[in-house]
């Protein structure tokens, strides 16, 4: 059975959505925050396919978006709805806190991966 999840990782060299791998394993390390569920996977993949937020397919089964804090919040609202984010739940609350910490100047990779 295919597993799908989403997570945040550090960007590659020079702030790129590239971690030096071939088309197998070209994704950042997970573990910065708890993974999001497959609901997030589908929206991130869709946004990356549309080239939103400098998004693109980065690996055979992975898509990534380059987002700053306000953009991360925007993606979370697109996934879960603005009303649901008024009372966030784990792990979404950690992602909202990260969005506040990043602000507009710092960027991360928001990754959708499947195995």
Secondary structure, 3 states (H helix, E strand, C coil): CCCEEEEEECCCHHHCCCCCCCCCCCCCCCCCCCCECHHHHHHHHHHHHCCHHHCEEEECCEEEEEEEHHHHHHHHHHHHCCCHHHHCCCCHHHHHHHHHHHCCCCEEEEEEEEC
